[in-house]
Amino acid sequence: MNQEKEESIRYAKKYVEDLLSFFGLNTDVYATSEEDVIELSVPSTSLNGFLIGQRGETLRSIQYLVSNSLRNKNYELNRVNVDIADYKKQRHERLAEQVKKWISEVKESDNPKRLEPMSAADRRIVHKVVGEESELSTMSEGEGRDRHVVIVPTVAAE
């Protein structure tokens, strides 16, 4: 890993640790990088609910702050993924299980299934899980907050 990427990771790690200490939480943040995304993992603490927020909104806000700060300081890496107490990891696993149920519904009915609007990260999970199925495909429809995934049966080539 080059020096500039390491500096980006160190800055992001310190930024989150300083932000947490503002709330009276002195904890070590685990930081790595994967595919040009800085991965920051905050261990479980008494402030999990507060830091994650309703439906992960505070967590996404922290991520946004770190990313913007990196961008403003012209760091090489500025895409950030923050996870608190493995919230995102567990959410990903629950969503993947739900997608498998939707896949079964579409296979049984042979009709497309329009999902509720969801975040880009959640849509990526749906696309990935459905992509593992040869008989189905996905597409995103809508704009902004109304963007959603449609799971579609693929017509078999005759």
C-alpha positions in Angstrom: 0.0 0.0 0.0 1.4 3.4 -0.9 2.1 6.2 1.5 -0.8 8.4 0.4 -3.3 5.6 1.0 -1.9 4.9 4.4 -2.2 8.6 5.3 -5.8 8.6 4.1 -6.6 5.6 6.4 -4.8 7.2 9.4 -6.7 10.5 8.9 -10.1 8.7 8.7 -9.3 6.6 11.8 -8.3 9.6 13.8 -11.3 11.6 12.6 -13.7 8.9 13.8 -11.9 8.4 17.1 -11.9 12.2 17.8 -15.6 12.4 16.9 -16.4 9.5 19.3 -14.3 11.1 22.1 -16.4 14.2 21.7 -19.3 12.0 22.9 -17.2 10.8 25.8 -16.3 7.5 24.1 -12.6 6.7 24.0 -12.2 3.6 21.8 -9.9 2.3 19.2 -11.3 2.2 15.7 -10.1 -0.7 13.4 -9.2 0.7 10.0 -8.3 -1.1 6.7 -8.8 -0.4 3.0 -10.4 -2.7 0.5 -10.8 -1.8 -3.2 -10.1 1.9 -2.6 -12.7 2.1 0.2 -11.6 2.9 3.7 -13.2 0.4 6.1 -13.7 1.7 9.7 -15.0 -0.6 12.3 -16.1 0.7 15.7 -16.4 -2.0 18.4 -19.6 -2.5 20.4 -20.0 0.1 23.2 -22.8 1.5 25.4 -23.5 4.1 22.7 -24.3 1.7 19.9 -27.9 2.7 19.5 -27.0 6.4 19.6 -24.2 6.1 17.1 -26.1 3.9 14.7 -29.3 6.0 14.9 -32.7 5.1 13.5 -32.3 2.8 10.5 -28.6 3.6 10.5 -29.0 7.3 9.7 -26.5 8.5 12.2 -24.0 5.9 11.0 -24.4 7.1 7.4 -24.0 10.7 8.6 -20.7 9.9 10.3 -19.6 8.1 7.1 -20.6 11.2 5.1 -18.6 13.6 7.5 -15.5 11.5 7.2 -15.7 11.1 3.5 -16.2 14.9 3.0 -13.4 15.7 5.3 -11.0 13.4 3.3 -12.2 15.0 0.0 -11.8 18.5 1.3 -8.2 17.7 2.4 -7.5 16.1 -1.0 -6.7 12.7 0.3 -6.2 9.9 -2.3 -8.8 7.7 -0.7 -12.1 9.4 0.2 -14.7 6.6 0.0 -15.5 5.4 3.5 -17.5 2.6 5.0 -18.1 2.9 8.7 -19.6 0.0 10.7 -20.5 0.2 14.4 -20.8 -3.1 16.3 -21.1 -5.0 13.0 -24.5 -3.4 12.4 -24.0 -3.2 8.7 -22.6 -6.7 8.5 -25.7 -8.1 10.3 -28.1 -6.0 8.3 -26.5 -7.3 5.1 -27.0 -10.9 6.3 -30.6 -10.2 7.2 -31.3 -8.5 3.9 -29.6 -11.4 2.0 -31.9 -13.9 3.7 -35.0 -11.7 2.9 -33.9 -11.5 -0.8 -33.8 -15.3 -0.9 -37.4 -15.4 0.1 -38.3 -12.8 -2.6 -36.4 -15.0 -5.1 -38.6 -17.9 -4.2 -41.8 -15.8 -4.5 -40.7 -14.6 -8.0 -39.8 -18.2 -9.1 -43.2 -19.5 -7.9 -45.4 -16.7 -9.3 -43.2 -16.1 -12.4 -44.1 -12.4 -11.9 -41.7 -9.5 -11.3 -41.5 -8.2 -7.7 -41.1 -4.5 -7.1 -39.3 -3.9 -3.8 -39.6 -0.9 -1.5 -37.2 2.0 -2.1 -33.9 1.4 -0.4 -30.4 2.8 -0.1 -27.7 2.3 -2.8 -25.9 -0.1 -0.4 -29.0 -2.2 0.1 -29.8 -2.2 -3.6 -26.3 -3.5 -4.3 -26.9 -6.4 -1.9 -30.1 -7.3 -3.7 -28.5 -7.2 -7.1 -25.6 -9.4 -5.9 -27.8 -12.0 -4.2 -30.2 -12.2 -7.2 -27.2 -12.2 -9.6 -26.2 -15.6 -8.1 -29.5 -17.0 -9.5 -29.5 -17.9 -13.2 -33.3 -17.7 -13.8 -33.7 -14.2 -12.4 -32.3 -10.7 -13.0 -32.7 -7.3 -11.4 -33.1 -3.7 -12.5 -33.3 -0.5 -10.6 -36.1 2.0 -11.3 -37.0 5.4 -10.0 -35.0 8.4 -8.9 -33.5 9.6 -5.6 -35.3 8.3 -2.5 -37.8 6.5 -4.7 -35.2 4.3 -6.4 -36.0 0.7 -5.9 -35.1 -2.8 -7.3 -37.4 -5.0 -9.4 -36.6 -8.7 -9.4 -37.6 -10.1 -12.8 -37.9 -13.7 -14.1 -35.5 -14.2 -17.0 -37.1 -15.8 -20.0 -35.3 -19.0 -20.8 -33.8 -19.2 -24.3 -35.7 -21.8 -26.3 
